[in-house]
Amino acid sequence: MPGRTLPTFTLAEVESHKSSKSCFITLGRNVYDVTDFLDAHPGGADLVLEYAGKDVADILKDEGSHTHSEAAYEVLDDSLVGFLASANGAAKVGGADSQTVDANGNPVHPRTGMSCEEDLSKDTDLDTDYKTHKFLDLSRPLFPQIWFSGFSKEFYLDQVHRPRHYKGGASAPLFGNFLEPLSKTPWWMIPVVWLPPISYGVYLASPGFNSIITQAVCFVLGLGFWSFFEYILHRFLFHLDYYLPNNRVGITLHFTLHGIHHYLPMDRYRLVMPPTLFIVLATPFWKLAHTIFWNWYVGTSVFCGGIFGYVLYDLTHYFLHHQNLPLWYKELKKYHLEHHFLDYENGFGVTSRFWDRVFGTELVSVKKTK
């Protein structure tokens, strides 16, 4: 089914759907939800439930029972909800939480069902996704759904880290009202908004230095500080994840701050940080810079260097998702997108892997087998 992103289920997950309220069957690698078909089955629901959570290839071809027509296979096509992670031709790689490898040798993550960067841009079938996971209906505003959902933290974290892609690459509705435009930020707004005040700050601080080289050193120092803060913010604020309070306030804040990006990672207008939100995050760092560097001119130059680092970060983040890049950036792009569809608990560096290596959170790719 081209253009669809469907999840991958473990055999245990399929076998858990064996009741009249939720009935899954498999046919080869394909997983079908036939719950709605139970009462319409010519032989009655009980005959289907007998094979709930099991593979039906043999019974569909069993002439002694009943050879099923093409219409039966068409019913199955309409009920496809995902794929079996432990299908024939797939092999486990690594430890307990490792990926599977499909028949073509591509590593397939057992939770997301994705094996390459291109999978992030395949349109999600909105009806099937909601029917299967009962998480968020992408055709309706997401914010109120999260707020009134009653999701447990465990369920929310599992679902929000299974990437989806809204049809045609458009933005899914977040608020669905006059607030909607405020939730979207085009990439070019970042340099337009922030480069003028950075330049003005450097200008104001320049009288405090005897030479432009000294001020440049302070500016570059700010860039270095940003590199570290980028890692800290991404790991300990954006991915607070399991330390979230298990209530709707914590879950909604997480979704608004970073969860929506992991849920819809290829949304062009929710990839960079809205200026109003960054002002809130940057204010403490203004205070910190002038506390550490008691000289106002030095503190201001360092702070401006840090904000310039942020601008480079946000632009890099956007281009990693949406542009073809030179060779070095191609590796960085691969690394970051694997953070989305392979391992969101590692790979927190966006502009560099350096701090991931320092703190032991470097994402290790599973390469295609030969």
Secondary structure as GFF3:
##gff-version 3
##sequence-region A 1 370
A	DSSP	beta_strand	8	9	.	.	.	ID=ss1
A	DSSP	alpha_helix	11	15	.	.	.	ID=ss2
A	DSSP	beta_strand	24	27	.	.	.	ID=ss3
A	DSSP	beta_strand	30	33	.	.	.	ID=ss4
A	DSSP	three_ten_helix	35	40	.	.	.	ID=ss5
A	DSSP	alpha_helix	45	49	.	.	.	ID=ss6
A	DSSP	alpha_helix	57	61	.	.	.	ID=ss7
A	DSSP	alpha_helix	70	78	.	.	.	ID=ss8
A	DSSP	beta_strand	80	84	.	.	.	ID=ss9
A	DSSP	beta_strand	91	92	.	.	.	ID=ss10
A	DSSP	beta_strand	100	101	.	.	.	ID=ss11
A	DSSP	beta_strand	107	108	.	.	.	ID=ss12
A	DSSP	three_ten_helix	117	121	.	.	.	ID=ss13
A	DSSP	alpha_helix	126	133	.	.	.	ID=ss14
A	DSSP	alpha_helix	142	148	.	.	.	ID=ss15
A	DSSP	alpha_helix	153	160	.	.	.	ID=ss16
A	DSSP	three_ten_helix	167	169	.	.	.	ID=ss17
A	DSSP	three_ten_helix	180	183	.	.	.	ID=ss18
A	DSSP	alpha_helix	189	205	.	.	.	ID=ss19
A	DSSP	three_ten_helix	206	208	.	.	.	ID=ss20
A	DSSP	alpha_helix	212	233	.	.	.	ID=ss21
A	DSSP	pi_helix	234	238	.	.	.	ID=ss22
A	DSSP	three_ten_helix	241	243	.	.	.	ID=ss23
A	DSSP	alpha_helix	248	254	.	.	.	ID=ss24
A	DSSP	pi_helix	255	259	.	.	.	ID=ss25
A	DSSP	alpha_helix	260	263	.	.	.	ID=ss26
A	DSSP	three_ten_helix	268	270	.	.	.	ID=ss27
A	DSSP	alpha_helix	275	292	.	.	.	ID=ss28
A	DSSP	alpha_helix	296	322	.	.	.	ID=ss29
A	DSSP	alpha_helix	327	341	.	.	.	ID=ss30
A	DSSP	alpha_helix	354	359	.	.	.	ID=ss31
###
